[in-house]
Structures are given as C-alpha cells and as structure tokens.
Amino acid sequence: MTSNIILFDDFRRDQLLPLTYTRPVCMIRVGILTIKEKWEKMLGSICYPQTIDYLSIKHPIPQPKDKNLAINGGILPNQTLVNQILDLQAGEALFANDTLVAAILPAIVSDNSFLQKENYTTIKNTSSSFLEIKNPWDIFKLNGEAIEADFELLTTDRKSQPIPTSNHIVKPENIFIEEGATVECSVLNASSGPIYIGKEAEIMEGSLVRGPFALCEHSALKLGAKIYGPTTIGPHSKVGGEVNNCVIFGYSNKAHDGFIGNSVIGEWCNLGADTNTSNLKNNYASVKLWNYPKKGFVDTGLQFCGLIMGDHSKCGINTMFNTGTVVGVSANIFGDGFPRNFIPSFSWGGAQGFSTYKTEKAFETARIVMGRRGIELSDVETDILTHIFNATAPFRH
C-alpha cells in the first residue's frame, strides 16, 4: 500500500472514557487483538492512530502523503468492509448512515471537518454489517464475536501446538495453543466458543475454562481459576478466582480469589485478594453507568454490567464494587463497604471518603509496578498522566 493508514478517533473517544484517557480508541483490546492490530493484520500494513493532542506525542503520525487512507478507529474490520475500503478513490468516503467508516484524504486533517459528508465529492454507503465500539460496555458485550473473528484470523492454515494429555478437552478442534505455552491438568471446554492460548502463556493446574476465551502472550491463569467466556486476558497479566465475560487489556493482575463479571480492566491495574464486583442489581433492573460527556449516569440497557477500570488503578483486599462502577485512571481504593459508583481519576480512599492521590505518589507506584515488567515510566507517560490529573480535577471536588 502506498498511502498512510490513519485510524482516527471520533465522538466515541469521549464516550469511552476513562479507558481512552490513556490510549487512542483503536488501541482498545476486544477479542484477542486490539482494534489497531486487527486492521494491520487484515491490511498487511502499519496503521497510525490519530488522536487527541496530549496523546499524539506518544502516537505520532508520519509525514502526510498525497494519498492518506483514514479509517474509523472504533470499527472492527471484516473482509467485506476491507474490500470496500480498498476500492475507495481520492475524494471518496464510505459511510454507515452518518458515521464515517473510511475516506481517502489528500492530507491529514487535524480538525474534525473530515468527518462530515459535505466534504466529499462521492459518498458510498457500506453494505457490510460490522462490529463497533461506542461505549465501554460494548467491549465485553461484543467480546465473544470478536474472539471468534480473531481466532479465525490468527489460526487459519496454521497448526496448534499439541494439547498435553493431562488436560480434559472438549472440542479440541476449537483450541489453539501458540509456541511456548504451558497447559497442564485443566479442563478446556471449547464447545461454546474457541479457546486461544498465546505465546509463553500458562494455564496452571486445576483451571476450568469455557470458551470463547483468549489468554494472550506471557499471561497466566493461576491454580484453580474458573473462567466463563467470553473472556479475554491481555498480555503479561495474572488472573485467578472466578471471571465471567470480562476483558483485561494487559499488564494487570487479579491473581487471587474473588469474582469479576461483565467488566473491563485497563492496563497496570491490580485487584487485591477477594475483590468482588456485583454485575447484577438486586432488583434485576437495567444498570446505569457513569458517562463523562453527560457528567452523569446513563442507562446501559444491560441487566449485567460490573466494573470499568482505567489504567494504573488499584484496589486493596476485600474491596467490593457495586453494580455498574466506573473507576478512573490511577485511583487507589481500599477499606470496607461499597465505594460510590463513580470514582474519579487520582482518587485515594474508599467508602468512607476520598482524597486526592498526588501525582508524585502515583508516579512512584507506577515506576515500581512497570519496573517489575521491565518497562520504564517515561517522561512522555508522566506528562500524559499529569494532563489527566489536571483535566479530571473537577470530578474530584
């Protein structure tokens, strides 16, 4: 391909906060891969995020070319959609109703004018149905379909590593084990969806896994873990206890007993032993979730919705999260009782109240946590977190 491929943020960037405080929309993990990785795999080319200014330093866009292919970073690719996008010519755009799916641009536009139909000479309407992420709960809601699509994308015409005979297996043809992965003395049931085990990942003895399920590279299921699909555990994570229909982006730990369900956990998070989330209200009513643009709670339309947790947040042992709780970036939660359903970024405390988690203390913890994975907390990262600290100050008062 001779053009730059740009994955742009649109309205959904604000809708997906706090998860998008620290990443472009296209770097959300749903299924096995991030949205960016899906597009790169299907297009056979590097894609570059176009996002809000303070994140652009970490995600720079290359010099514009005469032809730039812009694709909506919240839309998941499929082959029909890819074919329609590759047929676009200069000045043409592909829309789904009023949502821009993709366009050929003569230059990389820094404002949002390129999102409007009137700026194109030719408008095409996609005939393809596709998955898209608009709200945080879409990530776990659509995770099963996304795992199945990624499983096919990653494993077609490839052969799995042998499944060790110490395991009890149902539907082995739906199980794929990458090189270096370890799986012993566990039950893997792929009858309701595929099971993907990434490179150097480990499923420890006594684990019970029901697909669809993805365990990404260098991650581990602890002894006796109970996993209900559709669930994704991103790279370099450790998970134990009971997990039902969750997505953990990566570099996060829930290493001990306790239940999380219908939840999304960002990167560099840690859930203390016996942390539990409620994912169903006592009256079985539809769950409401904090929405940043509206500065209030919105109805998800879901009966099951647990915890949305931004990057770098932590909670102590025996923490209890109520149904439909949103935790921002770099919050530290501890103590008994249920904390409130919206915990702003850089909050320190629990049900008895919160104070501000100062950046120097938060950075000190982040350096230690990231250092354990051999990753340095860079100046770029601290600048991003400082921006988030300042931008979210009104929510803490």
TORVEX-153048 format. One record per residue (C-alpha): x negated, y, z negated. Coordinates in pm, 1 decimal, decimal comma. Example, Ala and Ser with C-alpha at 12.3 -4.5 7.8 and 13.67 -1.06 7.14 Angstrom:
{X -1230,0; Y -450,0; Z -780,0}
{X -1367,0; Y -106,0; Z -714,0}
//
This chain:
{X 0,0; Y 0,0; Z 0,0}
{X -141,6; Y 343,4; Z 93,4}
{X 72,7; Y 553,1; Z -142,5}
{X 50,0; Y 624,6; Z -512,0}
{X 323,8; Y 441,0; Z -700,6}
{X 467,3; Y 652,0; Z -980,5}
{X 706,1; Y 516,0; Z -1245,9}
{X 891,7; Y 820,2; Z -1371,9}
{X 1086,5; Y 892,7; Z -1689,6}
{X 1435,9; Y 1042,0; Z -1659,1}
{X 1719,9; Y 1108,2; Z -1907,6}
{X 1659,7; Y 770,5; Z -2071,8}
{X 1331,4; Y 886,1; Z -2222,6}
{X 1522,5; Y 1082,6; Z -2488,7}
{X 1787,9; Y 811,6; Z -2523,8}
{X 1517,5; Y 553,4; Z -2605,7}
{X 1354,1; Y 745,6; Z -2889,4}
{X 1182,7; Y 660,5; Z -3124,6}
{X 1033,5; Y 386,6; Z -2902,9}
{X 940,1; Y 641,3; Z -2634,3}
{X 776,5; Y 888,7; Z -2870,4}
{X 456,6; Y 690,3; Z -2813,4}
{X 497,5; Y 542,7; Z -2462,1}
{X 647,7; Y 611,2; Z -2121,0}
{X 974,5; Y 428,8; Z -2052,2}
{X 802,4; Y 190,3; Z -1809,5}
{X 576,2; Y 59,3; Z -2086,6}
{X 866,9; Y -86,6; Z -2282,3}
{X 843,5; Y -463,7; Z -2308,2}
{X 1158,1; Y -655,6; Z -2218,8}
{X 1142,0; Y -1019,9; Z -2115,9}
{X 780,2; Y -1137,6; Z -2105,3}
{X 622,0; Y -834,0; Z -1937,1}
{X 650,6; Y -457,8; Z -1973,0}
{X 856,3; Y -285,6; Z -1701,4}
{X 531,2; Y -146,1; Z -1556,6}
{X 376,6; Y -493,3; Z -1541,4}
{X 684,6; Y -627,4; Z -1361,2}
{X 661,4; Y -364,4; Z -1087,8}
{X 286,0; Y -413,2; Z -1049,8}
{X 330,5; Y -787,7; Z -1016,8}
{X 606,5; Y -758,8; Z -757,3}
{X 447,1; Y -476,6; Z -555,7}
{X 91,3; Y -609,0; Z -582,9}
{X -37,4; Y -262,8; Z -672,3}
{X -123,2; Y -45,7; Z -972,8}
{X 159,5; Y 178,0; Z -1092,9}
{X 114,1; Y 504,6; Z -1283,2}
{X 358,2; Y 638,8; Z -1543,6}
{X 489,0; Y 993,5; Z -1507,5}
{X 599,7; Y 1105,6; Z -1849,5}
{X 624,8; Y 1395,2; Z -2093,3}
{X 324,1; Y 1628,2; Z -2118,0}
{X 180,0; Y 1521,2; Z -2453,2}
{X 168,0; Y 1155,4; Z -2340,5}
{X 21,6; Y 1237,9; Z -1997,4}
{X -329,9; Y 1275,7; Z -2138,2}
{X -321,5; Y 905,7; Z -2223,9}
{X -146,7; Y 817,2; Z -1895,4}
{X -294,7; Y 1039,9; Z -1622,0}
{X -161,0; Y 1034,1; Z -1266,1}
{X -415,8; Y 1016,8; Z -980,1}
{X -453,1; Y 1292,8; Z -723,0}
{X -142,8; Y 1320,5; Z -502,5}
{X -147,8; Y 1157,1; Z -160,8}
{X 55,7; Y 1253,9; Z 144,9}
{X 298,8; Y 980,0; Z 53,4}
{X 397,0; Y 906,7; Z -306,7}
{X 644,2; Y 635,1; Z -399,8}
{X 838,8; Y 733,2; Z -711,7}
{X 1032,6; Y 456,4; Z -889,6}
{X 1259,1; Y 486,7; Z -1193,1}
{X 1062,3; Y 352,0; Z -1490,0}
{X 1375,0; Y 231,3; Z -1669,7}
{X 1485,9; Y -2,7; Z -1390,8}
{X 1369,3; Y -364,3; Z -1377,0}
{X 1267,0; Y -490,7; Z -1032,2}
{X 1413,8; Y -775,4; Z -833,0}
{X 1323,1; Y -886,7; Z -482,8}
{X 1624,7; Y -728,7; Z -310,2}
{X 1555,7; Y -394,7; Z -477,3}
{X 1184,0; Y -413,6; Z -393,2}
{X 1265,5; Y -477,1; Z -26,1}
{X 1499,4; Y -177,7; Z -14,0}
{X 1236,7; Y 45,1; Z -176,4}
{X 962,6; Y -65,3; Z 62,9}
{X 1190,1; Y 29,1; Z 356,6}
{X 1209,1; Y 394,0; Z 245,3}
{X 1057,0; Y 660,5; Z 470,5}
{X 934,0; Y 1012,4; Z 390,5}
{X 1215,1; Y 1230,5; Z 257,0}
{X 1442,0; Y 932,9; Z 184,9}
{X 1575,9; Y 834,3; Z -156,5}
{X 1751,4; Y 529,0; Z -294,6}
{X 2029,4; Y 595,6; Z -544,0}
{X 2262,2; Y 387,8; Z -758,9}
{X 2559,8; Y 621,6; Z -798,2}
{X 2394,0; Y 939,1; Z -936,0}
{X 2081,3; Y 767,4; Z -1067,8}
{X 1765,4; Y 795,4; Z -860,6}
{X 1614,6; Y 449,4; Z -815,9}
{X 1323,2; Y 540,9; Z -588,6}
{X 1208,0; Y 803,9; Z -338,8}
{X 919,5; Y 889,1; Z -108,3}
{X 777,4; Y 1225,0; Z -216,6}
{X 525,6; Y 1443,5; Z -31,8}
{X 377,5; Y 1546,3; Z -367,3}
{X 403,8; Y 1450,3; Z -731,8}
{X 669,3; Y 1680,0; Z -877,5}
{X 614,6; Y 1790,6; Z -1236,0}
{X 972,0; Y 1907,3; Z -1300,0}
{X 1296,6; Y 1710,3; Z -1269,9}
{X 1412,0; Y 1857,8; Z -938,3}
{X 1325,9; Y 1538,3; Z -751,0}
{X 1599,5; Y 1354,8; Z -945,5}
{X 1874,4; Y 1543,2; Z -760,5}
{X 2038,6; Y 1413,9; Z -441,4}
{X 2040,0; Y 1752,6; Z -268,9}
{X 1659,7; Y 1748,8; Z -241,4}
{X 1654,3; Y 1461,7; Z 10,4}
{X 1725,5; Y 1452,7; Z 382,3}
{X 1853,1; Y 1094,2; Z 368,8}
{X 2031,5; Y 923,3; Z 79,1}
{X 2057,6; Y 547,0; Z 67,5}
{X 2272,3; Y 361,8; Z -183,8}
{X 2140,7; Y 37,5; Z -320,6}
{X 2348,3; Y -273,2; Z -266,2}
{X 2144,5; Y -461,4; Z -525,7}
{X 2253,7; Y -516,5; Z -882,9}
{X 1969,9; Y -474,9; Z -1130,5}
{X 1887,6; Y -462,8; Z -1498,4}
{X 1808,1; Y -125,8; Z -1653,3}
{X 1719,0; Y 1,3; Z -1998,1}
{X 1919,4; Y 306,8; Z -2106,7}
{X 1948,3; Y 261,6; Z -2484,8}
{X 1731,0; Y 88,5; Z -2746,5}
{X 1981,3; Y -193,9; Z -2789,8}
{X 1963,0; Y -277,0; Z -2417,8}
{X 1615,6; Y -416,9; Z -2485,1}
{X 1737,5; Y -710,0; Z -2694,9}
{X 2074,0; Y -730,4; Z -2517,5}
{X 1912,8; Y -788,8; Z -2175,6}
{X 1612,0; Y -980,6; Z -2301,2}
{X 1741,4; Y -1324,4; Z -2202,8}
{X 1794,9; Y -1232,3; Z -1837,8}
{X 1459,5; Y -1052,8; Z -1833,2}
{X 1275,7; Y -1355,9; Z -1976,9}
{X 1427,5; Y -1581,9; Z -1710,7}
{X 1325,1; Y -1342,7; Z -1429,8}
{X 971,5; Y -1302,1; Z -1567,0}
{X 936,1; Y -1676,2; Z -1623,5}
{X 1009,1; Y -1738,5; Z -1256,0}
{X 777,2; Y -1453,5; Z -1152,3}
{X 487,2; Y -1582,7; Z -1362,6}
{X 518,0; Y -1958,6; Z -1319,6}
{X 634,4; Y -2023,0; Z -959,7}
{X 386,5; Y -2254,2; Z -780,3}
{X 179,1; Y -2286,1; Z -1096,6}
{X 131,4; Y -2583,3; Z -1327,2}
{X 172,2; Y -2564,3; Z -1703,8}
{X -90,4; Y -2695,6; Z -1940,5}
{X 17,8; Y -3035,1; Z -2080,7}
{X 257,6; Y -3022,6; Z -2375,7}
{X 93,1; Y -3211,4; Z -2666,0}
{X 275,0; Y -3531,3; Z -2760,2}
{X 301,7; Y -3432,4; Z -3128,0}
{X 589,7; Y -3198,1; Z -3032,8}
{X 957,9; Y -3280,3; Z -2986,3}
{X 1062,4; Y -3138,6; Z -2649,0}
{X 1398,3; Y -3074,6; Z -2482,5}
{X 1389,9; Y -2979,9; Z -2110,4}
{X 1011,0; Y -2983,7; Z -2060,6}
{X 1051,0; Y -2851,0; Z -1705,5}
{X 1160,6; Y -2517,5; Z -1858,9}
{X 846,1; Y -2486,3; Z -2072,0}
{X 522,2; Y -2325,8; Z -1953,9}
{X 203,2; Y -2319,5; Z -2158,7}
{X -85,9; Y -2099,5; Z -2048,2}
{X -451,8; Y -2189,4; Z -2081,7}
{X -591,9; Y -2191,7; Z -2434,6}
{X -253,4; Y -2201,4; Z -2609,4}
{X -202,2; Y -2438,5; Z -2903,9}
{X 130,0; Y -2606,0; Z -2985,2}
{X 149,1; Y -2893,3; Z -3234,3}
{X 416,7; Y -3074,1; Z -3437,4}
{X 700,2; Y -2838,3; Z -3341,8}
{X 1043,1; Y -2856,6; Z -3178,3}
{X 1077,8; Y -2673,6; Z -2845,7}
{X 1431,1; Y -2671,9; Z -2703,9}
{X 1444,1; Y -2510,6; Z -2358,1}
{X 1793,8; Y -2629,1; Z -2269,7}
{X 1944,6; Y -2281,7; Z -2314,5}
{X 1657,5; Y -2090,5; Z -2151,5}
{X 1286,5; Y -2109,1; Z -2065,5}
{X 1002,8; Y -2108,1; Z -2317,4}
{X 679,4; Y -1930,3; Z -2221,5}
{X 364,1; Y -1958,1; Z -2432,5}
{X 87,3; Y -1716,3; Z -2334,8}
{X -289,3; Y -1749,0; Z -2323,2}
{X -459,5; Y -1829,7; Z -2654,7}
{X -122,7; Y -1816,3; Z -2836,0}
{X -43,9; Y -2060,2; Z -3116,1}
{X 273,7; Y -2226,2; Z -3242,4}
{X 191,4; Y -2373,5; Z -3581,8}
{X 330,6; Y -2696,0; Z -3720,9}
{X 696,6; Y -2724,1; Z -3812,4}
{X 818,2; Y -2436,8; Z -3595,0}
{X 1168,4; Y -2460,7; Z -3445,3}
{X 1205,3; Y -2273,4; Z -3117,0}
{X 1512,6; Y -2238,5; Z -2898,6}
{X 1479,3; Y -2054,9; Z -2566,5}
{X 1484,5; Y -1817,7; Z -2396,6}
{X 1158,3; Y -1738,2; Z -2574,8}
{X 827,0; Y -1572,8; Z -2491,1}
{X 517,2; Y -1582,3; Z -2710,0}
{X 263,7; Y -1354,9; Z -2544,1}
{X -113,6; Y -1386,8; Z -2541,5}
{X -307,7; Y -1414,8; Z -2867,9}
{X 11,2; Y -1423,1; Z -3077,5}
{X 112,0; Y -1682,8; Z -3335,2}
{X 421,3; Y -1839,3; Z -3484,4}
{X 347,1; Y -1919,6; Z -3849,1}
{X 420,1; Y -2255,1; Z -4014,9}
{X 789,8; Y -2344,6; Z -4008,8}
{X 906,2; Y -2041,5; Z -3812,6}
{X 1268,3; Y -2053,0; Z -3689,3}
{X 1320,6; Y -1872,3; Z -3360,7}
{X 1652,3; Y -1827,1; Z -3182,5}
{X 1640,8; Y -1690,0; Z -2828,5}
{X 1648,0; Y -1465,8; Z -2650,0}
{X 1334,2; Y -1350,4; Z -2834,2}
{X 1002,8; Y -1202,3; Z -2721,9}
{X 692,5; Y -1173,0; Z -2935,7}
{X 444,2; Y -942,6; Z -2764,3}
{X 66,3; Y -987,8; Z -2762,6}
{X -153,0; Y -1002,1; Z -3073,3}
{X 136,0; Y -1049,2; Z -3317,1}
{X 208,2; Y -1291,1; Z -3602,7}
{X 562,8; Y -1397,9; Z -3679,9}
{X 716,1; Y -1625,2; Z -3942,3}
{X 1054,7; Y -1677,2; Z -4105,9}
{X 1378,8; Y -1651,4; Z -3909,9}
{X 1410,1; Y -1442,0; Z -3594,1}
{X 1718,1; Y -1413,6; Z -3370,2}
{X 1733,1; Y -1219,9; Z -3040,3}
{X 1450,6; Y -975,6; Z -3109,7}
{X 1177,7; Y -804,1; Z -2909,4}
{X 846,2; Y -727,3; Z -3077,5}
{X 639,1; Y -510,4; Z -2843,1}
{X 296,8; Y -627,8; Z -2964,5}
{X 20,8; Y -584,7; Z -3224,6}
{X 282,1; Y -620,2; Z -3500,1}
{X 331,0; Y -867,6; Z -3783,6}
{X 628,5; Y -1026,3; Z -3952,6}
{X 415,5; Y -1301,2; Z -4096,8}
{X 639,1; Y -1428,4; Z -4379,0}
{X 989,8; Y -1547,1; Z -4459,7}
{X 1287,1; Y -1317,4; Z -4411,6}
{X 1540,5; Y -1261,0; Z -4134,5}
{X 1542,2; Y -1011,7; Z -3847,8}
{X 1811,4; Y -1022,8; Z -3582,0}
{X 1911,6; Y -819,4; Z -3275,0}
{X 1619,6; Y -586,5; Z -3333,4}
{X 1333,9; Y -409,8; Z -3153,5}
{X 999,5; Y -363,0; Z -3329,3}
{X 731,2; Y -138,3; Z -3180,7}
{X 352,2; Y -176,7; Z -3191,3}
{X 130,2; Y -167,1; Z -3501,5}
{X 423,8; Y -240,1; Z -3733,2}
{X 418,5; Y -465,8; Z -4038,1}
{X 721,4; Y -615,4; Z -4212,1}
{X 641,9; Y -724,7; Z -4567,0}
{X 730,1; Y -1068,5; Z -4704,7}
{X 1105,6; Y -1132,8; Z -4735,9}
{X 1201,9; Y -827,0; Z -4533,8}
{X 1560,6; Y -877,9; Z -4416,7}
{X 1776,3; Y -696,9; Z -4164,4}
{X 2152,7; Y -704,1; Z -4151,7}
{X 2271,3; Y -740,0; Z -3793,5}
{X 2646,2; Y -773,6; Z -3864,9}
{X 2869,8; Y -542,0; Z -4068,5}
{X 3080,9; Y -695,0; Z -4345,1}
{X 3397,6; Y -582,7; Z -4165,4}
{X 3267,8; Y -709,7; Z -3826,5}
{X 3313,2; Y -361,4; Z -3679,3}
{X 3111,8; Y -222,7; Z -3388,5}
{X 2769,1; Y -98,4; Z -3501,4}
{X 2673,2; Y 269,3; Z -3478,5}
{X 2309,3; Y 368,9; Z -3423,7}
{X 2122,0; Y 698,7; Z -3462,6}
{X 2084,1; Y 885,7; Z -3132,1}
{X 1815,1; Y 1154,6; Z -3108,8}
{X 1966,8; Y 1372,8; Z -2832,3}
{X 2303,2; Y 1384,9; Z -3013,5}
{X 2138,6; Y 1418,4; Z -3357,4}
{X 2396,3; Y 1176,1; Z -3491,0}
{X 2524,5; Y 821,3; Z -3474,3}
{X 2673,0; Y 673,2; Z -3157,3}
{X 2878,0; Y 358,3; Z -3109,8}
{X 2671,7; Y 80,0; Z -2951,0}
{X 2979,2; Y -123,5; Z -2865,7}
{X 2796,7; Y -421,4; Z -3017,6}
{X 2903,0; Y -637,5; Z -3308,5}
{X 2540,9; Y -745,6; Z -3364,4}
{X 2269,8; Y -480,4; Z -3397,6}
{X 1987,8; Y -480,1; Z -3650,3}
{X 1671,6; Y -267,7; Z -3669,4}
{X 1499,3; Y -34,7; Z -3421,7}
{X 1148,1; Y 48,5; Z -3549,7}
{X 899,8; Y 286,8; Z -3387,4}
{X 525,2; Y 231,4; Z -3364,5}
{X 297,5; Y 233,2; Z -3671,5}
{X 583,2; Y 190,9; Z -3920,6}
{X 556,3; Y -44,2; Z -4218,6}
{X 779,6; Y -180,7; Z -4491,9}
{X 695,4; Y -345,6; Z -4824,5}
{X 801,0; Y -683,5; Z -4961,0}
{X 1172,3; Y -749,4; Z -5010,3}
{X 1275,1; Y -449,7; Z -4800,5}
{X 1641,5; Y -459,1; Z -4696,7}
{X 1758,5; Y -282,5; Z -4380,8}
{X 2128,4; Y -218,6; Z -4329,6}
{X 2309,8; Y -292,9; Z -4003,3}
{X 2202,8; Y -57,0; Z -3725,8}
{X 1899,5; Y 108,2; Z -3886,9}
{X 1660,6; Y 330,1; Z -3687,3}
{X 1309,5; Y 386,3; Z -3823,2}
{X 1089,5; Y 644,8; Z -3652,3}
{X 714,3; Y 644,7; Z -3590,6}
{X 465,7; Y 596,5; Z -3874,7}
{X 718,0; Y 561,7; Z -4156,3}
{X 634,3; Y 370,9; Z -4475,5}
{X 931,4; Y 212,2; Z -4652,9}
{X 932,4; Y 32,1; Z -4987,6}
{X 1132,3; Y -28,9; Z -5304,7}
{X 1461,8; Y -196,7; Z -5384,8}
{X 1806,0; Y -120,2; Z -5243,0}
{X 1910,0; Y -27,8; Z -4889,3}
{X 1741,5; Y 282,7; Z -4746,5}
{X 1956,2; Y 503,4; Z -4524,9}
{X 2035,1; Y 401,5; Z -4166,0}
{X 1812,4; Y 668,7; Z -4011,6}
{X 1457,7; Y 705,1; Z -4140,7}
{X 1270,3; Y 988,6; Z -3967,4}
{X 912,7; Y 958,6; Z -3844,3}
{X 639,0; Y 1008,3; Z -4106,2}
{X 873,9; Y 936,2; Z -4396,3}
{X 738,3; Y 781,1; Z -4717,6}
{X 975,5; Y 613,0; Z -4965,7}
{X 1295,9; Y 412,2; Z -4978,1}
{X 1649,1; Y 401,2; Z -5115,0}
{X 1551,5; Y 635,1; Z -5399,6}
{X 1446,5; Y 905,0; Z -5153,6}
{X 1174,4; Y 1004,3; Z -4909,2}
{X 883,8; Y 1244,5; Z -4897,4}
{X 659,7; Y 1336,6; Z -4602,4}
{X 390,1; Y 1086,2; Z -4507,7}
{X 94,9; Y 1318,1; Z -4443,6}
{X -94,3; Y 1265,5; Z -4119,6}
{X -434,6; Y 1218,1; Z -4282,0}
{X -297,9; Y 927,4; Z -4488,2}
{X -110,0; Y 782,3; Z -4191,1}
{X -422,3; Y 802,0; Z -3971,4}
{X -632,4; Y 638,5; Z -4241,2}
{X -394,8; Y 339,6; Z -4247,0}
{X -373,3; Y 326,4; Z -3866,1}
{X -753,8; Y 314,3; Z -3835,9}
{X -770,6; Y 16,5; Z -4069,8}
{X -480,6; Y -167,4; Z -3903,6}
{X -609,1; Y -112,9; Z -3549,4}
{X -966,7; Y -188,3; Z -3651,8}
{X -857,1; Y -538,7; Z -3754,3}
{X -772,5; Y -595,7; Z -3385,5}
{X -1099,8; Y -442,8; Z -3268,6}
{X -927,2; Y -125,7; Z -3141,7}
{X -1027,3; Y 227,0; Z -3238,3}
{X -777,1; Y 500,1; Z -3322,1}
{X -889,5; Y 756,0; Z -3064,1}
{X -863,2; Y 1133,4; Z -3072,1}
{X -603,7; Y 1105,6; Z -2793,9}
{X -392,5; Y 880,1; Z -3017,9}
{X -421,5; Y 1110,7; Z -3318,5}
{X -324,2; Y 1408,4; Z -3100,6}
{X -13,9; Y 1219,1; Z -2984,4}
{X 79,7; Y 1123,6; Z -3340,3}
{X 19,0; Y 1481,1; Z -3459,7}
{X 252,8; Y 1608,0; Z -3188,0}
{X 518,0; Y 1356,7; Z -3301,4}
{X 467,6; Y 1461,9; Z -3664,7}
{X 533,9; Y 1825,8; Z -3574,4}
{X 819,6; Y 1753,9; Z -3332,8}
{X 1006,6; Y 1538,8; Z -3583,9}
{X 965,9; Y 1775,0; Z -3882,9}
{X 1330,3; Y 1899,6; Z -3862,0}
{X 1456,7; Y 1543,4; Z -3914,8}
{X 1267,3; Y 1517,6; Z -4245,5}
{X 1443,0; Y 1816,2; Z -4401,9}
//
